[in-house]
Amino acid sequence: MKVLQQGFGCFSPDGLSGARPEVKGKGCMSFQITSEHIKLDSFLKAVNVVGSGGEAKLIIGEGHVRVNGAVELRRGRKLRPGDRVELDGHAFLVE
């Protein structure tokens, strides 16, 4: 998978199977899941902001990820449609 910068500073993963990324305004990307939930570490890998589960564990454990505005330290946190994930000034909306 590849990360491409698209208008207004949004990032969009390329070639994700089972998901449909969609740009939703400045610095935000919508990510449609095909199941009831997705774990936070898997989500970060799916949107291509980390390269491995180990990297996701580190970033989450250091408190760099926010879910719905609150710092999230659990890599197994289940994300559901409507949740908003923020990392390094980029926002992702789970749909």
VENNORBEL-V962615 format. One record per backbone hydrogen bond with DSSP energy under -0.5 kcal/mol. CO is the residue of the C=O (numbers start at 0). NH is the residue of the N-H. E is the energy in kcal/mol with one decimal. If there is no record, write none. Layout:
CO|NH|E ; CO|NH|E
This chain:
1|3|-0.5 ; 1|13|-1.8 ; 3|11|-2.0 ; 5|9|-1.4 ; 6|9|-1.7 ; 7|26|-0.9 ; 9|5|-2.8 ; 11|3|-1.5 ; 13|1|-0.7 ; 15|18|-0.8 ; 19|31|-0.9 ; 21|29|-3.7 ; 24|27|-1.5 ; 26|90|-2.8 ; 27|23|-1.8 ; 28|92|-3.0 ; 29|21|-2.2 ; 30|94|-2.7 ; 31|19|-0.6 ; 37|78|-3.1 ; 38|42|-2.6 ; 39|43|-2.4 ; 40|44|-1.5 ; 41|45|-2.5 ; 42|46|-2.3 ; 43|48|-2.2 ; 43|49|-1.0 ; 44|47|-1.1 ; 51|55|-2.0 ; 52|56|-2.5 ; 53|57|-1.9 ; 54|58|-2.5 ; 55|59|-2.7 ; 56|60|-2.6 ; 57|61|-1.8 ; 58|63|-2.0 ; 59|62|-1.8 ; 63|87|-0.5 ; 64|71|-2.6 ; 65|85|-2.7 ; 66|69|-1.8 ; 69|66|-2.9 ; 72|74|-0.7 ; 73|76|-1.4 ; 74|40|-2.3 ; 76|39|-1.9 ; 76|78|-0.5 ; 78|37|-1.7 ; 79|82|-2.4 ; 82|93|-3.0 ; 83|67|-3.2 ; 84|91|-2.9 ; 85|65|-2.4 ; 86|89|-2.0 ; 89|86|-2.4 ; 90|28|-2.1 ; 91|84|-3.0 ; 91|93|-0.5 ; 92|30|-3.2 ; 93|81|-3.6
